[in-house]
């Protein structure tokens, strides 16, 4: 029989097969118009304050890299499909010259 454990306050506790975790309200963790603030974080309370904070501290969010991530995913897919990579030819030639 399989045993099941959950972590409560940093400790593992064994639970039975019918255990259901209590539903938690995570609305405070979501950044939306109704509750934009992080729990206990008073640096910003609105989108405009968040944008200003990010600009002032030189930070960005992942959505600023959306196109870059898409391009890199396409490049990885092409690599695994075996698409020709011109840099490999030069790398192989350089390695062969080095070993002579």
C-alpha positions in Angstrom: 0.0 0.0 0.0 1.3 3.4 -0.9 1.7 6.0 1.8 1.0 9.7 1.2 2.7 12.6 3.0 2.1 16.4 3.0 4.2 19.1 4.3 2.8 21.2 7.2 5.0 23.9 8.7 8.1 22.3 7.3 7.4 18.8 8.6 6.1 15.8 6.7 2.8 14.4 8.0 1.3 11.1 6.8 -2.3 11.4 5.5 -4.8 8.8 4.6 -6.1 8.0 1.1 -9.2 10.2 1.5 -7.4 13.3 2.6 -8.4 16.5 0.8 -6.3 19.6 1.4 -8.4 22.5 2.7 -9.3 25.1 0.1 -7.2 28.2 0.5 -8.0 31.7 -0.7 -5.1 32.8 -2.9 -6.7 36.0 -4.1 -4.2 38.0 -2.0 -1.4 36.4 -4.1 -2.9 37.3 -7.5 -2.0 40.6 -9.1 -5.3 41.9 -10.3 -7.1 45.2 -10.2 -9.0 44.2 -7.0 -6.0 43.3 -5.0 -2.7 44.2 -6.7 -0.6 44.2 -3.6 1.5 41.3 -2.5 0.8 40.0 1.0 2.6 42.3 3.4 4.3 44.2 0.6 3.6 47.9 0.6 6.0 48.9 -2.2 3.1 49.3 -4.7 -0.6 49.1 -4.7 -1.4 49.7 -8.4 -0.1 48.8 -11.8 1.3 52.3 -12.3 3.2 52.1 -9.0 4.5 48.7 -10.0 5.6 49.9 -13.5 7.4 52.9 -11.8 9.1 50.6 -9.2 10.3 48.2 -11.9 11.6 51.0 -14.0 13.4 52.7 -11.0 15.0 49.4 -9.9 16.0 48.3 -13.4 13.8 45.2 -13.3 11.4 43.7 -15.8 8.8 41.0 -16.0 8.9 37.8 -18.0 6.3 39.0 -20.4 8.9 41.5 -21.7 10.8 38.4 -23.1 7.8 36.8 -24.8 9.1 37.2 -28.4 12.6 36.2 -27.3 11.4 33.1 -25.6 9.3 32.1 -28.7 12.3 32.6 -31.0 14.6 30.5 -28.8 12.0 27.8 -28.6 11.8 27.7 -32.4 15.6 27.6 -32.6 15.7 24.7 -30.2 13.0 22.9 -32.2 15.0 23.4 -35.4 18.2 22.1 -33.7 16.4 18.9 -32.6 14.9 18.4 -36.1 18.4 18.4 -37.4 18.3 21.7 -39.2 21.8 22.7 -40.6 23.8 25.0 -38.3 26.4 26.9 -40.2 28.4 27.5 -37.0 29.0 23.8 -36.6 30.9 23.5 -39.9 33.4 26.2 -38.7 33.6 24.6 -35.2 34.5 21.2 -36.8 37.0 22.7 -39.2 38.7 24.6 -36.3 38.8 21.4 -34.1 40.3 19.4 -37.0 43.0 22.1 -37.6 43.8 22.2 -33.9 44.3 18.4 -33.8 46.8 18.3 -36.7 
